[in-house]
């Protein structure tokens, strides 16, 4: 069984000390086989761990594993990997070859603080024809939903159902059975998260969107910061909520589990969605 060389531990998208989403990063995983990557991800217990499994210059092949399975793409681990690369080699542009497709990634040094961003693969949005099982698991009825943001599924590397609720009290107070949710996610082909959102003001350029991303994997039930879901949400807002692109929204996530996070989302008129943020070392 091969040990991973140089596992890095980072927090991505932290809004304050103690916030953000933890990720493992292995910048040279060329000696690891899939069983090693699965074992390491399970042992770490982070929502995802990223592995650079091949490289040619600034084009890298990257794989992502949760504690239970490989996922096609992970946004927060991408940000963490980009920051780690920038700190090791200097900032610049990269291309990550992922299971979901090629993802353009950049990192810049702003007075000693590295900020990174990725532009998602071509996004897509589709109807959500049978949301009743999901709504039942969340304990939500039709009156709880925000009519400005119809139910749909959005993709920017992973498929995410998007459920918008009108009331902050409902947004803060709903619960769910993790085992039943995981079973439904497997059945529906949602490898990432279930995205529940609340927009307290206008659904418009500059909006601050409160988000909870449900991710029942191992001991985890809710994800602190989800880059792939933020990109999918940007695509959803462009296609289904009537926002005229280009526009920018700020996603706030993680406060319900004590890890406040901020993700900045830029949505162009067409094509991939850009999500940006920071990553810092995880105190262990």
N, C-alpha and C positions, 0 to 999 in steps of 0.2 A: 504494500500500500504506500503510495508516494505522498510525501509531505509537501504542502504548498510552499514554494519559496516566497518569502516576503509578503505575507498577508497584511494589507493596509486596512485600517479601520477608520471610516470617516462618517461624518454626519452631513447630509445634504439638505439644503433649503432651510437651515435653521433660522428662525425669526429672532431668537434670543438664546442665551446660554441654556443648554439643556433641551433645546428644541431640535427639530430636524429629524430626518429619517436615516437610521444607521445602514451602512453598506460595507460589505467586504470588497476589497479590490486586490486582484493578483495581476500585476503588470506583465509578468512572464509566466504563463501557464502552459508553455509548450511541452513540458514534461508530464503534464497531468492527463489522465484519461477521464472519461465521463464519470466513472464511479468515484474517482477522487474528488471531482468537482461537486458531485452530489453530497458526498460525505462531509466535505468542508463546509458547504452551505448549511447542512443540517446541524453540524457541530456549532457553527457560529450563531445560528438562530436568528440572523437578521432577515428582514423581508426578502432581500436579494443580495447575492454576491456576484460580482462581475469578474470574468476571466478573459485576459487577452491571450488567445490561443494561437494566433499567427500574426505576423506583421511584415509589411513592406513599406519602409519609410513612415509616412504619417497616415497610411492606410492600415487599419487594424481589424482583425476578425475577433469579435467579442461575443461571448456566450454568458447568459444570465441564469442563475439558479436560485429558486426559493428553497426553503427547507424541505419542500415536498417534491418539486419538479422543476424542469427547465421551463423558462418563460421566453417567448419570442423577443421581447424588448423590455427594458426597465429604464425609466427616465432618471430616477434619483441615483441609481448606480452608474449611469452614463455621466451625469454631472460629477459624481465623485471620481470616476476614472479620469475624466478630462482635467480636473483640478490636480489629481495626482501626477498625471503626465506633464502638466505645465510646471509643476513644482520641481519635477525631476529633470526636465529637458528644456523648459522655457515655454512661454505661451505660443499660441498659433492655431492653425486650422488642422483638423483631422477628419478622416472618414472612418466611421465604425461600420464594418460589415456585420450585420446581425441576422438572425433568423427571419426577422420581419422585413429586412431590406437594408440598403445603405442609408446611413444617417450622418448628415453633416454636423460636425461638432467643432466648437471653437472655445478658446480660453484666452482671457486677457488679464493682465496684471494691472490693477488699479491702486497704485501707491502701496504695493505690498500685499494687497488682498486680491486673490484670484477669483474671478467670476467666469462661469462657464455657461454655455448654452448649446442646445441642439435643435436642429430643424427636422421634424418628424418625416417619416415616409409619407407618401400621398395618403391623405386621410379619406375616410368615407363615413357616411351616415345612412342608417337604414331604419325603416319602421320597426316598431316594437309591438308585434301583433297580439301577443298574449302576456301581458304584464301582471295578470291577476295573481299568479303564484308568488311573484316577487313582492307585490304590494301586500299580500297577506302575511308574508314573513316579516315585513317591516311594520305591520299593524297600521297601514295607511289606507284611507278611503279616498274616494274621488274628491271630496271637499278639502282634503289636505294638500292636493296638488296645486302647483302654480300654473294657472292657465296661460301665462305668457311663454311657458317653456314646455312644450308637449313631450310626452314620453318618446324616447328613441334610443337606439344603440349607436355608439360612435367609435370609430377606429382611427388610431394613429400609431399603430404598432401592435396593439391588443384591442379586442372588442370590449367596450364598457357600456353597460346600460346606464342611462342618465335619468335620474328621477329628481324633479324639482319640487320642493315643498314651499308653500306660501308663508307659513308661520315659523318664526324663530323658535317658539316653544316646542313645536312639533319636531323641528330639525334637531334641537338639542335633546329631546326626550325620547325619541324612538329607540327601540331595541330589536334584537333578532337572535334567533337560535343559530350559533355558528355552524353546527353540524348540518342542519337543514340547509343553510345558505351555501355551504361548500358543495353539497350534493346538487343543488340547483345550478350552481356555477359550472360544475362539470357537465351537467346535462345540457346546458345552453351554450357551452363553448366560450366561457368568459375566463380566460387564463389570468387576467389581471385583477381588477377590482370592480365592485358595484359602486357607482358614483351617485351620491345624494347631495344635492346643492340647494342653497338658499341665497337669493339675491335680495338684500334688504331695500335697495333703492331701484333706480331705473336700470333696465337691462340695456346698457349702452356702453359706448367707448369710455374707458376709464373706470368701469364698474369694479367694485370689490365683491368677489364671490366667495361665500362661505361654503366649504366643501368637506364632506366626510366620505372617505373611500374605504369600503368594507372589504376586508381581506382575511377571511378566516383560514389561516394556515398555521398548523402547530399551535404554539401558545399565543399567536397573534390573532386579533380579531379585527383591528382597524389599522390602516396604514397612516403613518404620520404625514407623509408627503409623497405624492404620486405623479411623477413627471409624465408618464405615458397617458394617464387619465387627464392631466391638465391639457395636454396637446389634443386629446380626443374631445375634451370640453370646448376648446377653441374652435374645432371643426364643427361641433354641434351648434355653437352659438352663431357661426357664420351661415350654416345651412338651414337651421330650424327656428332660430329665435329672432330672425329678421335684422340682425346687426349688419350694417353696411361696412364692409372691409375696405381698407385696413383699419384695425382697431386693436386696443390693448386692454387687457383685464388683469387684475391681481387676484390670485387664488390664495385664500387663507385656509389652512388645514392643520389638523393635529392637536388643537386645543382640548378636544374631548379626551385625549389620552395623555395629556401633559407634555406634548412635544410640539409647541407652536411652530408653524412653518409658513414660509412665503414663497410662492412661485409666480414669476412674471411671465405672462403669455402674450405673444404678439402674433396677430392673425393677418396674413396678407390677403389680397383679393383672390388668390388661387394658390394651390399647392400646399406644401408642408407647413406645419405650425411650429413656431419657435418658442421654446420654453427655456428660461434662464434662471440662474441662482448661484449660490455659493456652496462650498463644502469645507468643513473644518475637521481636524483630527478628533476622533472620539476618545474621550478620557476613559481609561479602563483600569 
